[in-house]
Amino acid sequence: MVSDFLPILLQAIVAIGFAVVVLVASVAFGKAGRTTKVKDSAYECGMLPIGESSPRFSVKFYLVAMLFVLFDLEVVFLYPWAVVYQEFLTKHGLMILWSMLGFVGILTVAYAYALKKGALDWK
């Protein structure tokens, strides 16, 4: 039984040994850099790092991002259904069609609600 796991143990030992050897070699042979004020300052694509470190985003930005992720994931759920639709139609009849129409109906109501509330307006 132990002989069955011997290749896995050997691979784990080789992987851990390789990681340790590489880390020790980088410390031993690596060139230590000198720190200066210029090297330690933040680099912002050629711009001088003056002012706040990060801009403040409005809540509307995050709301639109969450809505995008939500509706994007729902499309991901629709894809497998569309791929196997013919196969399921022969097994389950129209029940699969009505269940997916209910799912899409709920998505449509949620999208209409988001539009009505102005969640997708960028003003």
Helices and strands as residue ranges (DSSP letters): H 2-29, H 37-40, H 59-83, H 85-92, H 95-117
